[in-house]
Amino acid sequence: MGLLMHQRKYALEILKRCKMEHCNVAITPCEARLQLSKSEDEQDVDPTQYQRLIGPLRYLCNTQPDLAFSVSIASKFMERPKVSHMAAVKRILRYVKGTLGCGILFPASDTGRKCDLLGFTDSNWCGDKDDRKSIVGYIFMFGRTPIS
């Protein structure tokens, strides 16, 4: 019992806008050890189309924190996106298709249960190929609910 916060309708609208409402589902938002870079060898894609995908995905991260890392990586290439960057965004969209029923549950009451504040963090020291910046991710949970 409680309040389930989700953006199913919004996610479906994003998929319809990209003509991906009938796409195959991906079980993860990005490939393991994915390394995107500003490669000059690759063909460019339309930056406006790319930005129109990234913006809604960033908003969708409010109820699907599992998208945050992948979307933040893809967001770094909004100025001059390449084919591989668009492929990564389409992978995220395929993952969204498979998680339409997911959301954040805020339990009605936690009586009898201990509500702990729990945090996890991870970092990738100098993981960016282009500018050697580090990448950091975190999640904090109050009880069983992600809050940040």
NORDACOR-V119224 format. One record per residue. N is the residue number from 1. RES is the residue in three letters. PSI is psi as a letter, one per 40 degrees, with the letter a starting at -180 (999 if undefined). Layout:
n: {N	N}
res: {RES	RES}
psi: {PSI	PSI}
This chain:
n: {1	2	3	4	5	6	7	8	9	10	11	12	13	14	15	16	17	18	19	20	21	22	23	24	25	26	27	28	29	30	31	32	33	34	35	36	37	38	39	40	41	42	43	44	45	46	47	48	49	50	51	52	53	54	55	56	57	58	59	60	61	62	63	64	65	66	67	68	69	70	71	72	73	74	75	76	77	78	79	80	81	82	83	84	85	86	87	88	89	90	91	92	93	94	95	96	97	98	99	100	101	102	103	104	105	106	107	108	109	110	111	112	113	114	115	116	117	118	119	120	121	122	123	124	125	126	127	128	129	130	131	132	133	134	135	136	137	138	139	140	141	142	143	144	145	146	147	148}
res: {MET	GLY	LEU	LEU	MET	HIS	GLN	ARG	LYS	TYR	ALA	LEU	GLU	ILE	LEU	LYS	ARG	CYS	LYS	MET	GLU	HIS	CYS	ASN	VAL	ALA	ILE	THR	PRO	CYS	GLU	ALA	ARG	LEU	GLN	LEU	SER	LYS	SER	GLU	ASP	GLU	GLN	ASP	VAL	ASP	PRO	THR	GLN	TYR	GLN	ARG	LEU	ILE	GLY	PRO	LEU	ARG	TYR	LEU	CYS	ASN	THR	GLN	PRO	ASP	LEU	ALA	PHE	SER	VAL	SER	ILE	ALA	SER	LYS	PHE	MET	GLU	ARG	PRO	LYS	VAL	SER	HIS	MET	ALA	ALA	VAL	LYS	ARG	ILE	LEU	ARG	TYR	VAL	LYS	GLY	THR	LEU	GLY	CYS	GLY	ILE	LEU	PHE	PRO	ALA	SER	ASP	THR	GLY	ARG	LYS	CYS	ASP	LEU	LEU	GLY	PHE	THR	ASP	SER	ASN	TRP	CYS	GLY	ASP	LYS	ASP	ASP	ARG	LYS	SER	ILE	VAL	GLY	TYR	ILE	PHE	MET	PHE	GLY	ARG	THR	PRO	ILE	SER}
psi: {i	a	h	h	h	i	f	d	d	d	d	d	d	d	d	d	d	e	f	f	e	f	i	i	i	i	e	i	e	i	i	h	f	h	g	i	i	f	h	e	d	i	i	i	i	h	d	d	d	d	d	e	d	d	d	d	d	d	d	d	e	d	e	g	e	e	e	d	d	d	d	d	d	d	d	e	f	d	d	g	i	i	d	d	d	d	d	d	d	d	d	d	d	d	d	d	d	e	f	d	e	i	a	h	h	h	i	d	i	f	h	e	i	h	h	i	h	h	i	i	i	i	i	g	h	f	e	h	d	d	e	f	i	i	h	i	i	i	h	h	h	h	b	e	h	h	e	999}
